[in-house]
Amino acid sequence: MTEVLRVEAGELSADELIDALNEGRRILVDVEVAGGTHEIVLRYDGETYHCDTPTNLHRHAEETEMRGCIVRMGYAADE
């Protein structure tokens, strides 16, 4: 089983996050929202990228879609 990677939002670049996903790693991202910390789970099953938030599950068929979501949601470091 591949090791889980835990990061804070903005700690890694979008490229680093995508690389880890493509290696099969599950990524736990700690995000501050409304004064509290929430855990977001990013994963890739070999076919579909998943972004599990406390309120929603986003699915992306393409790497470029997942990259856009990671950047748009602020999970990656500013480049």
N, CA, C and O atoms as a printed pandas DataFrame, in Angstrom:
     atom_number atom_name residue_name chain_id  residue_number  x_coord  y_coord  z_coord
0              1         N          MET        A               1    0.844   -1.176    0.000
1              2        CA          MET        A               1    0.000    0.000    0.000
2              3         C          MET        A               1    0.892    1.243    0.000
3              4         O          MET        A               1    1.910    1.286    0.690
4              5         N          THR        A               2    0.510    2.224   -0.758
5              6        CA          THR        A               2    1.285    3.442   -0.889
6              7         C          THR        A               2    1.052    4.352    0.308
7              8         O          THR        A               2   -0.052    4.430    0.847
8              9         N          GLU        A               3    2.104    5.030    0.706
9             10        CA          GLU        A               3    2.060    5.921    1.849
10            11         C          GLU        A               3    1.158    7.125    1.578
11            12         O          GLU        A               3    1.137    7.669    0.474
12            13         N          VAL        A               4    0.425    7.523    2.596
13            14        CA          VAL        A               4   -0.422    8.709    2.523
14            15         C          VAL        A               4    0.458    9.936    2.709
15            16         O          VAL        A               4    1.361    9.940    3.546
16            17         N          LEU        A               5    0.194   10.961    1.938
17            18        CA          LEU        A               5    0.928   12.221    2.022
18            19         C          LEU        A               5    0.013   13.258    2.659
19            20         O          LEU        A               5   -1.065   13.534    2.133
20            21         N          ARG        A               6    0.427   13.835    3.784
21            22        CA          ARG        A               6   -0.364   14.881    4.459
22            23         C          ARG        A               6    0.350   16.211    4.284
23            24         O          ARG        A               6    1.533   16.343    4.598
24            25         N          VAL        A               7   -0.391   17.207    3.772
25            26        CA          VAL        A               7    0.167   18.541    3.551
26            27         C          VAL        A               7   -0.842   19.595    3.980
27            28         O          VAL        A               7   -2.028   19.311    4.146
28            29         N          GLU        A               8   -0.352   20.811    4.153
29            30        CA          GLU        A               8   -1.232   21.948    4.351
30            31         C          GLU        A               8   -1.445   22.608    3.000
31            32         O          GLU        A               8   -0.561   22.571    2.145
32            33         N          ALA        A               9   -2.598   23.204    2.802
33            34        CA          ALA        A               9   -2.881   23.891    1.545
34            35         C          ALA        A               9   -1.775   24.907    1.278
35            36         O          ALA        A               9   -1.393   25.670    2.166
36            37         N          GLY        A              10   -1.262   24.909    0.039
37            38        CA          GLY        A              10   -0.229   25.843   -0.349
38            39         C          GLY        A              10    1.183   25.368   -0.076
39            40         O          GLY        A              10    2.141   26.076   -0.385
40            41         N          GLU        A              11    1.331   24.186    0.494
41            42        CA          GLU        A              11    2.663   23.684    0.837
42            43         C          GLU        A              11    3.414   23.153   -0.391
43            44         O          GLU        A              11    4.627   23.328   -0.499
44            45         N          LEU        A              12    2.694   22.508   -1.311
45            46        CA          LEU        A              12    3.303   21.937   -2.517
46            47         C          LEU        A              12    2.724   22.592   -3.760
47            48         O          LEU        A              12    1.630   23.156   -3.730
48            49         N          SER        A              13    3.468   22.509   -4.848
49            50        CA          SER        A              13    2.978   23.045   -6.132
50            51         C          SER        A              13    1.956   22.078   -6.729
51            52         O          SER        A              13    1.855   20.927   -6.306
52            53         N          ALA        A              14    1.210   22.555   -7.704
53            54        CA          ALA        A              14    0.243   21.702   -8.401
54            55         C          ALA        A              14    0.970   20.532   -9.058
55            56         O          ALA        A              14    0.467   19.409   -9.044
56            57         N          ASP        A              15    2.150   20.783   -9.636
57            58        CA          ASP        A              15    2.932   19.710  -10.263
58            59         C          ASP        A              15    3.292   18.626   -9.248
59            60         O          ASP        A              15    3.176   17.434   -9.529
60            61         N          GLU        A              16    3.730   19.060   -8.064
61            62        CA          GLU        A              16    4.105   18.081   -7.029
62            63         C          GLU        A              16    2.904   17.271   -6.572
63            64         O          GLU        A              16    3.024   16.068   -6.344
64            65         N          LEU        A              17    1.752   17.907   -6.436
65            66        CA          LEU        A              17    0.537   17.190   -6.038
66            67         C          LEU        A              17    0.114   16.199   -7.120
67            68         O          LEU        A              17   -0.211   15.051   -6.817
68            69         N          ILE        A              18    0.117   16.633   -8.371
69            70        CA          ILE        A              18   -0.265   15.752   -9.480
70            71         C          ILE        A              18    0.711   14.577   -9.583
71            72         O          ILE        A              18    0.286   13.439   -9.781
72            73         N          ASP        A              19    2.012   14.840   -9.450
73            74        CA          ASP        A              19    3.003   13.763   -9.504
74            75         C          ASP        A              19    2.731   12.718   -8.423
75            76         O          ASP        A              19    2.780   11.518   -8.692
76            77         N          ALA        A              20    2.447   13.172   -7.206
77            78        CA          ALA        A              20    2.165   12.243   -6.109
78            79         C          ALA        A              20    0.903   11.426   -6.404
79            80         O          ALA        A              20    0.869   10.222   -6.150
80            81         N          LEU        A              21   -0.125   12.072   -6.936
81            82        CA          LEU        A              21   -1.347   11.345   -7.292
82            83         C          LEU        A              21   -1.068   10.293   -8.353
83            84         O          LEU        A              21   -1.538    9.160   -8.250
84            85         N          ASN        A              22   -0.303   10.668   -9.373
85            86        CA          ASN        A              22    0.001    9.736  -10.458
86            87         C          ASN        A              22    0.879    8.570  -10.000
87            88         O          ASN        A              22    0.904    7.519  -10.640
88            89         N          GLU        A              23    1.598    8.760   -8.886
89            90        CA          GLU        A              23    2.385    7.680   -8.287
90            91         C          GLU        A              23    1.507    6.757   -7.451
91            92         O          GLU        A              23    1.978    5.739   -6.943
92            93         N          GLY        A              24    0.234    7.111   -7.308
93            94        CA          GLY        A              24   -0.691    6.284   -6.544
94            95         C          GLY        A              24   -0.863    6.691   -5.103
95            96         O          GLY        A              24   -1.507    5.982   -4.329
96            97         N          ARG        A              25   -0.290    7.838   -4.722
97            98        CA          ARG        A              25   -0.411    8.289   -3.343
98            99         C          ARG        A              25   -1.755    8.965   -3.104
99           100         O          ARG        A              25   -2.284    9.649   -3.980
100          101         N          ARG        A              26   -2.284    8.772   -1.944
101          102        CA          ARG        A              26   -3.468    9.491   -1.477
102          103         C          ARG        A              26   -2.954   10.698   -0.718
103          104         O          ARG        A              26   -2.039   10.579    0.097
104          105         N          ILE        A              27   -3.539   11.867   -0.982
105          106        CA          ILE        A              27   -3.056   13.106   -0.380
106          107         C          ILE        A              27   -4.139   13.681    0.529
107          108         O          ILE        A              27   -5.282   13.863    0.110
108          109         N          LEU        A              28   -3.775   13.961    1.759
109          110        CA          LEU        A              28   -4.661   14.623    2.706
110          111         C          LEU        A              28   -4.202   16.071    2.804
111          112         O          LEU        A              28   -3.064   16.347    3.183
112          113         N          VAL        A              29   -5.090   16.988    2.461
113          114        CA          VAL        A              29   -4.774   18.411    2.477
114          115         C          VAL        A              29   -5.569   19.072    3.598
115          116         O          VAL        A              29   -6.798   19.000    3.626
116          117         N          ASP        A              30   -4.860   19.714    4.516
117          118        CA          ASP        A              30   -5.529   20.466    5.573
118          119         C          ASP        A              30   -5.787   21.875    5.054
119          120         O          ASP        A              30   -4.863   22.577    4.643
120          121         N          VAL        A              31   -7.060   22.280    5.079
121          122        CA          VAL        A              31   -7.490   23.571    4.543
122          123         C          VAL        A              31   -8.229   24.332    5.637
123          124         O          VAL        A              31   -9.078   23.772    6.330
124          125         N          GLU        A              32   -7.899   25.612    5.784
125          126        CA          GLU        A              32   -8.626   26.442    6.738
126          127         C          GLU        A              32   -9.816   27.081    6.056
127          128         O          GLU        A              32   -9.678   27.760    5.039
128          129         N          VAL        A              33  -11.000   26.853    6.636
129          130        CA          VAL        A              33  -12.244   27.402    6.095
130          131         C          VAL        A              33  -13.088   27.896    7.269
131          132         O          VAL        A              33  -13.347   27.148    8.211
132          133         N          ALA        A              34  -13.508   29.137    7.208
133          134        CA          ALA        A              34  -14.392   29.723    8.220
134          135         C          ALA        A              34  -13.873   29.509    9.643
135          136         O          ALA        A              34  -14.636   29.183   10.552
136          137         N          GLY        A              35  -12.575   29.697    9.819
137          138        CA          GLY        A              35  -12.000   29.609   11.146
138          139         C          GLY        A              35  -11.692   28.207   11.625
139          140         O          GLY        A              35  -11.190   28.038   12.736
140          141         N          GLY        A              36  -11.977   27.198   10.822
141          142        CA          GLY        A              36  -11.682   25.823   11.215
142          143         C          GLY        A              36  -10.836   25.125   10.166
143          144         O          GLY        A              36  -10.750   25.575    9.024
144          145         N          THR        A              37  -10.214   24.024   10.562
145          146        CA          THR        A              37   -9.406   23.250    9.642
146          147         C          THR        A              37  -10.209   22.048    9.168
147          148         O          THR        A              37  -10.798   21.324    9.971
148          149         N          HIS        A              38  -10.225   21.844    7.855
149          150        CA          HIS        A              38  -10.936   20.727    7.258
150          151         C          HIS        A              38   -9.960   19.892    6.439
151          152         O          HIS        A              38   -8.981   20.410    5.903
152          153         N          GLU        A              39  -10.236   18.603    6.351
153          154        CA          GLU        A              39   -9.380   17.702    5.604
154          155         C          GLU        A              39  -10.003   17.401    4.240
155          156         O          GLU        A              39  -11.165   17.004    4.149
156          157         N          ILE        A              40   -9.224   17.595    3.198
157          158        CA          ILE        A              40   -9.606   17.287    1.827
158          159         C          ILE        A              40   -8.779   16.085    1.397
159          160         O          ILE        A              40   -7.582   16.026    1.681
160          161         N          VAL        A              41   -9.394   15.134    0.723
161          162        CA          VAL        A              41   -8.677   13.953    0.254
162          163         C          VAL        A              41   -8.593   14.004   -1.267
163          164         O          VAL        A              41   -9.611   14.074   -1.956
164          165         N          LEU        A              42   -7.363   13.966   -1.780
165          166        CA          LEU        A              42   -7.123   13.909   -3.215
166          167         C          LEU        A              42   -6.616   12.505   -3.526
167          168         O          LEU        A              42   -5.756   11.978   -2.820
168          169         N          ARG        A              43   -7.156   11.900   -4.592
169          170        CA          ARG        A              43   -6.713   10.557   -4.955
170          171         C          ARG        A              43   -6.935   10.306   -6.439
171          172         O          ARG        A              43   -7.710   11.002   -7.095
172          173         N          TYR        A              44   -6.252    9.317   -6.944
173          174        CA          TYR        A              44   -6.357    8.927   -8.344
174          175         C          TYR        A              44   -6.417    7.410   -8.383
175          176         O          TYR        A              44   -5.536    6.735   -7.850
176          177         N          ASP        A              45   -7.449    6.874   -9.010
177          178        CA          ASP        A              45   -7.626    5.422   -9.046
178          179         C          ASP        A              45   -7.085    4.777  -10.323
179          180         O          ASP        A              45   -7.350    3.606  -10.597
180          181         N          GLY        A              46   -6.329    5.549  -11.096
181          182        CA          GLY        A              46   -5.790    5.042  -12.347
182          183         C          GLY        A              46   -6.637    5.406  -13.547
183          184         O          GLY        A              46   -6.223    5.238  -14.694
184          185         N          GLU        A              47   -7.827    5.904  -13.269
185          186        CA          GLU        A              47   -8.753    6.290  -14.329
186          187         C          GLU        A              47   -9.388    7.651  -14.070
187          188         O          GLU        A              47   -9.564    8.452  -14.988
188          189         N          THR        A              48   -9.728    7.900  -12.814
189          190        CA          THR        A              48  -10.424    9.122  -12.437
190          191         C          THR        A              48   -9.734    9.767  -11.241
191          192         O          THR        A              48   -9.335    9.088  -10.295
192          193         N          TYR        A              49   -9.601   11.087  -11.300
193          194        CA          TYR        A              49   -9.079   11.854  -10.165
194          195         C          TYR        A              49  -10.262   12.216   -9.271
195          196         O          TYR        A              49  -11.332   12.579   -9.760
196          197         N          HIS        A              50  -10.060   12.114   -7.952
197          198        CA          HIS        A              50  -11.112   12.406   -6.984
198          199         C          HIS        A              50  -10.639   13.478   -6.015
199          200         O          HIS        A              50   -9.482   13.496   -5.596
200          201         N          CYS        A              51  -11.553   14.363   -5.671
201          202        CA          CYS        A              51  -11.307   15.399   -4.681
202          203         C          CYS        A              51  -12.471   15.341   -3.700
203          204         O          CYS        A              51  -13.559   15.844   -3.982
204          205         N          ASP        A              52  -12.233   14.723   -2.545
205          206        CA          ASP        A              52  -13.278   14.538   -1.540
206          207         C          ASP        A              52  -13.197   15.654   -0.511
207          208         O          ASP        A              52  -12.210   15.768    0.216
208          209         N          THR        A              53  -14.236   16.474   -0.453
209          210        CA          THR        A              53  -14.315   17.538    0.538
210          211         C          THR        A              53  -15.368   17.133    1.569
211          212         O          THR        A              53  -16.102   16.169    1.348
212          213         N          PRO        A              54  -15.455   17.849    2.685
213          214        CA          PRO        A              54  -16.480   17.503    3.680
214          215         C          PRO        A              54  -17.908   17.613    3.134
215          216         O          PRO        A              54  -18.822   17.002    3.689
216          217         N          THR        A              55  -18.114   18.373    2.068
217          218        CA          THR        A              55  -19.473   18.573    1.562
218          219         C          THR        A              55  -19.715   18.051    0.150
219          220         O          THR        A              55  -20.857   18.021   -0.309
220          221         N          ASN        A              56  -18.650   17.637   -0.548
221          222        CA          ASN        A              56  -18.830   17.288   -1.958
222          223         C          ASN        A              56  -17.725   16.349   -2.417
223          224         O          ASN        A              56  -16.645   16.305   -1.828
224          225         N          LEU        A              57  -18.008   15.598   -3.480
225          226        CA          LEU        A              57  -17.008   14.775   -4.150
226          227         C          LEU        A              57  -16.907   15.259   -5.581
227          228         O          LEU        A              57  -17.872   15.194   -6.342
228          229         N          HIS        A              58  -15.730   15.744   -5.941
229          230        CA          HIS        A              58  -15.488   16.175   -7.319
230          231         C          HIS        A              58  -14.757   15.047   -8.023
231          232         O          HIS        A              58  -13.848   14.443   -7.454
232          233         N          ARG        A              59  -15.146   14.760   -9.253
233          234        CA          ARG        A              59  -14.453   13.761  -10.063
234          235         C          ARG        A              59  -13.954   14.432  -11.327
235          236         O          ARG        A              59  -14.649   15.255  -11.923
236          237         N          HIS        A              60  -12.756   14.077  -11.726
237          238        CA          HIS        A              60  -12.160   14.649  -12.929
238          239         C          HIS        A              60  -11.573   13.529  -13.776
239          240         O          HIS        A              60  -10.788   12.716  -13.286
240          241         N          ALA        A              61  -11.955   13.489  -15.047
241          242        CA          ALA        A              61  -11.490   12.440  -15.950
242          243         C          ALA        A              61  -10.093   12.722  -16.490
243          244         O          ALA        A              61   -9.373   11.797  -16.863
244          245         N          GLU        A              62   -9.710   13.990  -16.534
245          246        CA          GLU        A              62   -8.433   14.388  -17.123
246          247         C          GLU        A              62   -7.525   15.039  -16.085
247          248         O          GLU        A              62   -7.990   15.709  -15.163
248          249         N          GLU        A              63   -6.228   14.829  -16.255
249          250        CA          GLU        A              63   -5.248   15.444  -15.356
250          251         C          GLU        A              63   -5.351   16.961  -15.366
251          252         O          GLU        A              63   -5.210   17.598  -14.322
252          253         N          THR        A              64   -5.595   17.546  -16.534
253          254        CA          THR        A              64   -5.701   19.010  -16.624
254          255         C          THR        A              64   -6.891   19.531  -15.821
255          256         O          THR        A              64   -6.821   20.619  -15.248
256          257         N          GLU        A              65   -7.982   18.764  -15.775
257          258        CA          GLU        A              65   -9.149   19.161  -14.968
258          259         C          GLU        A              65   -8.794   19.138  -13.483
259          260         O          GLU        A              65   -9.156   20.049  -12.739
260          261         N          MET        A              66   -8.086   18.094  -13.057
261          262        CA          MET        A              66   -7.700   17.976  -11.650
262          263         C          MET        A              66   -6.731   19.085  -11.279
263          264         O          MET        A              66   -6.842   19.679  -10.206
264          265         N          ARG        A              67   -5.784   19.367  -12.158
265          266        CA          ARG        A              67   -4.828   20.450  -11.917
266          267         C          ARG        A              67   -5.577   21.774  -11.738
267          268         O          ARG        A              67   -5.267   22.541  -10.827
268          269         N          GLY        A              68   -6.552   22.044  -12.596
269          270        CA          GLY        A              68   -7.350   23.262  -12.494
270          271         C          GLY        A              68   -8.096   23.342  -11.180
271          272         O          GLY        A              68   -8.170   24.410  -10.571
272          273         N          CYS        A              69   -8.650   22.228  -10.736
273          274        CA          CYS        A              69   -9.374   22.185   -9.460
274          275         C          CYS        A              69   -8.423   22.471   -8.300
275          276         O          CYS        A              69   -8.749   23.245   -7.399
276          277         N          ILE        A              70   -7.240   21.842   -8.327
277          278        CA          ILE        A              70   -6.252   22.034   -7.261
278          279         C          ILE        A              70   -5.845   23.502   -7.167
279          280         O          ILE        A              70   -5.732   24.046   -6.068
280          281         N          VAL        A              71   -5.627   24.135   -8.297
281          282        CA          VAL        A              71   -5.225   25.544   -8.308
282          283         C          VAL        A              71   -6.397   26.441   -7.894
283          284         O          VAL        A              71   -6.239   27.325   -7.052
284          285         N          ARG        A              72   -7.555   26.211   -8.482
285          286        CA          ARG        A              72   -8.743   27.030   -8.217
286          287         C          ARG        A              72   -9.155   26.985   -6.746
287          288         O          ARG        A              72   -9.565   28.001   -6.184
288          289         N          MET        A              73   -9.048   25.819   -6.126
289          290        CA          MET        A              73   -9.468   25.664   -4.737
290          291         C          MET        A              73   -8.394   26.099   -3.740
291          292         O          MET        A              73   -8.651   26.135   -2.537
292          293         N          GLY        A              74   -7.196   26.429   -4.226
293          294        CA          GLY        A              74   -6.141   26.915   -3.352
294          295         C          GLY        A              74   -5.375   25.832   -2.614
295          296         O          GLY        A              74   -4.750   26.111   -1.591
296          297         N          TYR        A              75   -5.410   24.596   -3.114
297          298        CA          TYR        A              75   -4.689   23.504   -2.462
298          299         C          TYR        A              75   -3.196   23.543   -2.778
299          300         O          TYR        A              75   -2.390   23.012   -2.013
300          301         N          ALA        A              76   -2.817   24.167   -3.899
301          302        CA          ALA        A              76   -1.421   24.211   -4.330
302          303         C          ALA        A              76   -0.794   25.557   -3.983
303          304         O          ALA        A              76   -1.483   26.554   -3.765
304          305         N          ALA        A              77    0.541   25.551   -3.939
305          306        CA          ALA        A              77    1.288   26.791   -3.745
306          307         C          ALA        A              77    1.123   27.667   -4.978
307          308         O          ALA        A              77    0.977   27.156   -6.089
308          309         N          ASP        A              78    1.146   28.970   -4.792
309          310        CA          ASP        A              78    1.113   29.894   -5.923
310          311         C          ASP        A              78    2.400   29.721   -6.711
311          312         O          ASP        A              78    3.488   29.632   -6.143
312          313         N          GLU        A              79    2.257   29.674   -8.025
313          314        CA          GLU        A              79    3.445   29.460   -8.867
314          315         C          GLU        A              79    3.855   30.723   -9.548
315          316         O          GLU        A              79    4.834   30.732  -10.295
